Amino acid sequence: MASPKPPQRLGKGIGSLLSNRHATESVASDGKLWVNHQDLHPSSEQPRVHTDRGVAKLAESLRRHGMMQPIIVTIDPDGKYEILAGERRWRAAAIAKQSKVPVIVREGSLSSEERLELALIENIQREDLDPIERATACKRLLENYKLTQQQVADRLGYKRSTVANLVRLLELPADFQDDVSRGTLSAGHARAMLQIGDEAGLARAKREIIDGELSVRATEVLCKKIVAGSLGPSHRARPAKPAWAAELQEKLSRKLGCRAEMKIHARGGGKVVLHFSDLDSLDHMVQGLGLSDEADELLDS
């Protein structure tokens, strides 16, 4: 009887990419190497697009508790420290006016592919990238480093179909990709919309999805009807919003970095609903509303 296969690990894992050896100079008693903040710089292989998301909140945490998790770096040809993982912590340290930060130095050279993979693994393990950032990073591994979809999936701990579905999101027009990044549309909604070949149809689908609060399954049915040209005006779940409300809803979404909905009642009232996908997006929303101090008081109480 064949012995059971060992559980699948996430790609190579950070352990295999890092030597876990600390630099031997200026090492503190806790084993961390503390270096000047200005001696670090971001990696060109950073997969995150929105590097400022949640940084202000993180900076406040650093002021109160210090940096608990070291930044992973390598030494570049100029003798500076290139960040492999932890760029948001580095940016937050600048806001918190911390002149020195703890690092772990990855000894030896890393290829561009390994740098991107390491940054991806850290962010994916923390579920910290939005779907478009994940899709863009996967596409870079596919195109820049000539990996197959299966190789990318194996390295990142995904199924091959997951990689394929992610990369397909990049076929959407840029403004619809922005909707996915903000959470106005989910990745599932966006995948269903890919079958629509024209922007007018996509715009109608987006309007129906948001106004009708459609599920992914309902969105798939909707998009098939749009493609077939069989969607009549009676399909709309709710009356169209006034133009001013639709425009204001879009501005709120962009300002707060989240999905914002305005629901207007026939009698003149209504409500605004704000959606967030994780604590980082909630923090960004709170900052956009100017409520950071009040939120901190609630968390401390």
Secondary structure as GFF3:
##gff-version 3
##sequence-region A 1 301
A	DSSP	alpha_helix	13	17	.	.	.	ID=ss1
A	DSSP	beta_strand	33	36	.	.	.	ID=ss2
A	DSSP	three_ten_helix	37	39	.	.	.	ID=ss3
A	DSSP	beta_strand	40	41	.	.	.	ID=ss4
A	DSSP	alpha_helix	55	65	.	.	.	ID=ss5
A	DSSP	beta_strand	71	75	.	.	.	ID=ss6
A	DSSP	beta_strand	81	85	.	.	.	ID=ss7
A	DSSP	alpha_helix	87	95	.	.	.	ID=ss8
A	DSSP	beta_strand	100	105	.	.	.	ID=ss9
A	DSSP	alpha_helix	112	125	.	.	.	ID=ss10
A	DSSP	alpha_helix	131	143	.	.	.	ID=ss11
A	DSSP	alpha_helix	149	156	.	.	.	ID=ss12
A	DSSP	alpha_helix	160	168	.	.	.	ID=ss13
A	DSSP	three_ten_helix	169	171	.	.	.	ID=ss14
A	DSSP	alpha_helix	174	182	.	.	.	ID=ss15
A	DSSP	alpha_helix	187	193	.	.	.	ID=ss16
A	DSSP	alpha_helix	199	212	.	.	.	ID=ss17
A	DSSP	alpha_helix	216	228	.	.	.	ID=ss18
A	DSSP	three_ten_helix	233	235	.	.	.	ID=ss19
A	DSSP	alpha_helix	243	256	.	.	.	ID=ss20
A	DSSP	beta_strand	259	264	.	.	.	ID=ss21
A	DSSP	beta_strand	270	275	.	.	.	ID=ss22
A	DSSP	alpha_helix	279	288	.	.	.	ID=ss23
A	DSSP	alpha_helix	292	300	.	.	.	ID=ss24
###
